[in-house]
Amino acid sequence: MKTGKIDRPFLIALMILAGIGVIMVFSASMYSSTISGEKGYTLFLKQLLFDALGVIVMVIMSKIDYRTYKKYYIIAMVIAAFLLLIVLIPGIGVKVNDARRWIDLKFTTFQPSEFAKVAGILYYSTLIAKKPNVIRKPGPFFRYCMLPLLFICGITVIEPSLSATMAIVVGVCGVLYFAGVRFKIFLPYIGFGLLAFIGLMIAEPWRLDRFNVFLGKSGYDYQITQSLLAIGTGGIFGKGLGNGKQKYSFLPELQNDFIFSNIAEEFGFIGCLVVLGLFAFVIWRGFQIAQKSPDTFGYLYTSSVMLLLAFQVLVNIGVASAIIPVTGMALPFMSAGGSSVIILFAMMGPILNISRGVDLSKKRL
């Protein structure tokens, strides 16, 4: 594999997104940080630190031949399963709002489900690249593909985190789709997945309540009402950076799940278009890199990461704009978070390394 320069347009777009994210986290959190007894820029500095660490990780990984990661595909999956298990242990896993999703590292917290996303994509991309027939025979497909997925998703559901489970499933199913899995082999598992999803919705009344509210059958959703208010009052050009009103405790989790609402309120329709355009460019460019990847592993890994990125963007913005029911999913590179940001940047490292060996200026014959 030749080692040229990384794809600069892809990298620049990523960095602009991350930069906008840091600024918007500062704007969204300065009031809540102040009233909680901290300085107004506390969360901003944390986000800046996490972004810096993420960029360092990404740069280091971009300099390592992406095929090296194939050696660790089983180890990565085992580590993901181990972390998801120990997060359920009281004293290790941090419990917030009846959910135990984070590991307390004392200086910060780590969310194992974020690592599980990339571990799943790495595992399945490598497995199928090494053993392409594994997706063509029912027996091997169940043992090597479905059992690990069921185990990982089962643990994640127990936390509980249905949104993280969906993200893991999308990443893995992306690999299977791009690998050309036979529909008749995969169909029974699709049916099982849908039944499991419906069962989880019914089992937890609050999930069903959210869905009913979305359908307009009962009550109203305070967060969505405030989110739509923020989006609507932003108009074409927005109120200006720092001038949004929802940050004053009107819209909870503004710096996390509803960061897009803050963008809409302060930068308006134009600001939203810029952010969406940047995401669209990154995803399109990523698929271009995948198409010219020199091997199956590179193609499957890059395509699936881009699909997962697109899914997270669509879900986050869909929730903020009331297109889909409320579920907790961060806006990639923009929402406040430590492990999610670092893992996202880490996922981009191998893609940048792949881009060193491709020339997107040349059309495929």
N, C-alpha and C positions, 0 to 999 in steps of 0.2 A: 504494500500500500504506500503510495507516495504521500509525503507530508508537506502539504502546502499551507497556505494561510487559512485560518478559520473563516467561516462565512460572516463577514462584518455586518451586512444588513440585518441578519438574524440576531446577532449579538447586540447591535445598537438598539433595535426595537425592544429587546428584552430589558436593557438597561434603562431605557426611557420609561417603560412600564413600571419598573421597580422604583425609579426616581419619583414618578407621579404618586405611586403608592405611599412612599415615605412622607411626602408632603401632605397627602390627604389623611393619613393616619394622625399626623400632627394636628391638622385642623380639626379632625373629628374627636380627638381625645383630650385636647388641652383643658376643656372645662371639666370633664369627668375626672381627670387626673388631679385637678386643683381641689375639687370638693371632696375627694377621697383622702386628702392630706398630703398628696405628693406635689411635686412641681409640675407645672403645665407641660413641660417638655420631656417628662420622664418616659412615657411610652414612645415618643418620637425617637429618643436616644436609643431605646431598646431595639426598636425596629431598624434604625440605622445600623446598629451593631449586627443584628441578625442578617441584614442584607449584605453587609460587608463580609461576614463569615461565609454566607452563601456564595458570593462572588468568588472568594478565595477557593472554596471547595470546587466550584465549577471550573475555574481556570486550571487548577491542579489536575482535575479529572479530564479536562480537554487535551492535556498534554500526554495522557496515557493512551496507548493503542486501545481502542474500544473493544477489540476482541479479547483483551485481557480479562474483562469482566465476566466472560463466559465461564471462566474457571470457578467462579464463586456463586453460580446460580443456585445450587442446592444449599450452600451455607447461608446465603441471603434469605432463602425461604425458611430455613430452620430458625434463624435469628428472629425473623418476623413473627413466627409462631410463638417462640419463647417470650418475646417482649409482649405480645398480645395476651399471653397467659399470665405473666407476672403483674401486668397492670391491674388484674382483677384481685390481687392480694392487698388487703387493707394494710396501710403503712407504707406500701410501695406505690400503689395506684392512688392518685388524688381524686377524691370524689367531689364533683361539683354538680349541683342540681340533679341529684340521684343518678348521675352517670359517672362511671370510673373509666376515664379514657386517657389519663395522663400519668406519667411516671415522674415523681418528684426527684429532681436532681439537685435540690437545695438552692442552687443559684438560678435555676430556671426549671421549666417542665418540658417533658418530651412526649409527643403523641405517637405511639407505636403504629397506629393505623396509617399514618403518613408514610412511614417506611414500608409498610406492607404493600402499598400501591406500587412502588418502584420494584420491590422484591418480586411481586407477582409478575410484572411485565418482564423483568430480567429472566426469571425462571422459565416462563413459557416460551419466550423468544429463543432462549438457548436450547431448551428441550426440543422444540420443533425444528430448529436449525440442525440439530444433531440427529434427531430421529423423526424425519418427516412423516413416516408411516404411522406414528402414534396417534394422529388425528383421523386416520382412515379405518381403524379397526375398533369396534365397540369395547372389547376387553381392555386393551392398552389405554384407550382414551379415558375409560372410567378410572383405571388405577393411577395413571400418571398425570391426568389433567383434572378430572372432576373431584377426586378425593382430596387432593391438597386444597383446591378452591373451596370445597364445602367446609373443610376444617377451619381455614382462615376466616371465612365469612361467618361461620358459626360462632367463633370466639368474638368477633367484632360485634355481632348482634347482641351478645350477652352484655356488652359494656353499659348501656346499649348505644350503638351509633349506626343507624340505618343509612345515613348519608355516606358515611365512610365505606360501609358495605357495598353500596351502589357504585361508588367510585372504584373500588377494587374489582368488582364484577365487570364494569365497563372496560377497565384497563386490560383485564385478562381476555374478555370476549373480543376486544379489539385485536389482540394477538391471534386468536383463533380465526377470526373473520379474515384478516389479511393473509393468514396462512392457507386459507381455502378449505376450512373444515367442512365436511359433508353435512348438509342440512339434516338429513334423515338420522344421522348419528347424534346431532346436537339438539334436535327438536324435543326429545323427552325431558332434557335438562332445562330447556326454556320453559316448558310447562310446569315443571317442578318449581322453578324459580318464581314464576308468577303466582303459584299457589302459596308459596312460602311468604311472598311479599304481602299478599292479601291477608294471610293468617297473622302476620306481624302487625298489620294495620288494625285488625280486629282485636288482637290480644292486648294492645295498649290503648286505652280510651283516649288519651291525649292526642295520639296520632290520628285516630278516627275523627276527633273533634276538629283538628286542623283541616282535614279533608272536607268535612261537612261545612265548615266556615268558608272554605274556598268555593264550594258549590253554592253558597248562599243559603244553606238549609238551617243554619243556627248561628245566632250571635254575630259578632264582628271581630275581626282580627286587629287589635290595636297597632301592632308593629307594621302591618301592611298599610293600614290607614295612614299612619305617619310617614311611611316610606313613599306612598303615592303623593302625599302632600308635599314632601320634599322635592320629588321629581317634577310635580306640576308647577310649584312656585319658582322653580329654577328658570323656566322660560327658555328662550333661545340662547342667551349669553350667560345666564346665571347671576347670582347675587355678588359674586366675587369671592376670592379666597379668604376664608375665615369669617365670612359674613352669614353663613348658614345658621338657621335657628334650631334645627333638629338636634344639634350637639348639646343643647342645654337640657339634657335629660328627657327630652320628648321621645326620642327614638333609641331604645336600648340596643346595644351591640352595634352602634353606628360605625365604629372603627373596624369591625369584624365582618359579620355576614351582610351588613347593609352599607358597606363603604361606597357602593355604586350610587346609592341614594344621595350621599354627601357630595359625590362628584356632580350629579345632576343638579343638585340645589345650588352649588357654588359656581359651576362652570356651564350649566345649562345643556341644551341640546347639542351645541357645538362641542362641548367638552366630552359628552357621551360618545359622539361620533368619532372623536380623536382616539379615545380609549378603545372603542370597538374596532376601529381601523387598525390600531396597533396589534390587538389580539389577532385579528383576521390575517394580518401580514405575517406574524410569527407562525401561526398555524399553517398558512399556505406555504411559507418558506420551508417549514419543517417537513411538510409532505414532499416538497421538491427535493430536499436532501435525501429523504427516504427512498424516493423513486430512483435516485442515482447511487444509492448505497451499493458498495461492491459485493455484498453478500446478503444471504437471507436473514441472518441475525440482525444486521444493521437496519435492514428494511423493516422487519417486524418490530424491533424495539422503537425506532423513531416514529413510525406510523402510529403505534399504539400510544406512545407518550403524547403525541399531538392530538389524538382522539380523546384521551383523558383530559388534556388541557381544555379542549373545546367543550367537553361535557361539563366541566367545572364552571367554566365561564357562562355557559348557557343556563345552568341551574341557578347560579348565584344571581344573575341578572333577571332570570325568569321569576325568582322569588321576590326580588326587590320591586319588580313591576307588576306583581300579582298575576303573572301568566301561569305559574304553577304553585301548588301549595307550599307553605313555609317548611323549609328544612335547612339545617345548619351546614352550609358549604361555603367556604371562603372563596373570595375572588383571587385567583392566582396572581402572585407577585404584588398584590395591592392591599389585601386585608392584613390587619395586624396579626402577627404570629411568629413564633420562633422556629419550631421544627418544620412547619409547613413550608416556610420560605426557604430554609436551608435545603430541605429535600427537593423542592422544586428546582432550585439552582443546580443541585447535584444531578438531577435527571437530565439537565441540559448539557452537562459536561460531555458524556459520550456522543451526543448529537453533534456538538461542536467539533469533536475529534473526527467524526465521520465526514463532516463538511470539509476537513482538510484534504481529503482524498477525492473530492468531486468538484466538477466545474459546472456551475449552474448557468453559465453564460452559453454553454453549448447545448443545442437541442438534441434529444435522443433520435436516432435514426429509426 
